[in-house]
Amino acid sequence: MSDFIYRPQIEVLSAADGVRRRQWSDEDKLRIVEESLVGYRQVTATARRHGICRSLLTTWRRQYRNGELGASRSASFAPVTVTKDIPASQPGPG
């Protein structure tokens, strides 16, 4: 009989052990997308050059086409009509 008892080693993984996700600024995304639009068949080469997957770059390109990428939210205005003050003694329309 052997004195060896098999005990599997359990490795505890933590979220802090893994590689953190990168955060891309809108300016970086726009620069990378515009670079991928120059020339023929540049999506894969551009993605590889910047260390991102092709599907992520494809998603950014779709957002760019739809105007969703880097579009700053501008203030929307409602039309306003200015009229002369109506004295309180006159009845209003109605």
N, C-alpha and C positions, 0 to 999 in steps of 0.2 A: 504494500500500500504506500501511497505517496503522501508526503507531508504537505504537498502543495495544494492549497485551496484557492480556487479561482474566485477572485473578487473583482468584478468590473469596476473600473475607475469612473466615477461620475464627475463630469466636468460641468461646472456651473457657469452659465453665460449671463452676462449682464448687458443691458442696452448701452452702457458706457464703454463696453469693450469693442463694440463694432464701429465701423466707419460712419461718421456723421454725414447726413445728407448735405449737399451743397445748396446754398441759396443763391440763385442767379438774379441779379438786378434786371430791371426792364431794359436798361441801356445795353447790358451784356447780351441779353436775349435778342434785342433788335440787331446788334452788331453781328452776332452769329448767324441769324436768319438771313440778313442781307448778304453776308458772305456766301451763304449756301445758294443764293439765287443767281450768283454770277457764274456764267459758264454752264456747261452741260454735265449732268450727272454728278453734282457736287454734294448731295445730301450725305452720303456715306463718308466721303472723304472729309467733309467739314466736321461731321459728328466725331469721327475718329481723331481728328486734329485737336478738338477741344475736350476730348475725354467724356463724351456723353453718348447715350445710345441713339440710334437712328430714329426710333419711335418717338423719343422726346423731341428731337429736332423737327420731326414731321408734325407733331402737335403744336409746337411753336409756330411753324410755318402756316398751319391752318388758322391759328389765332391771329397771325399777322394779316392774312388775307381777309379775315372777317372783321378786322379793325379792333380786335379785343386785346392785342398785345401792345403795351405801352401807351394805350389811349388814356390820357389823363381825363378825369371826370371834370368836365367844365360845368360851371354854374349855369343852370337853366333859368331863363327869365320868362315871366308871363307878361303879355302886353297890358299896359296900363293906360286908361283913358282919363285925362284930367278935365274936369268940368268946372264951371263957375259954381261957387257956393250958392245954394238955394236958401233964401231966408227962411227962418223957422215959422214965420207967420203964414207962408204960402203952403197950401197942401201939396204933397208930393204926388207923382203920377200913381194912378192906381186903382 
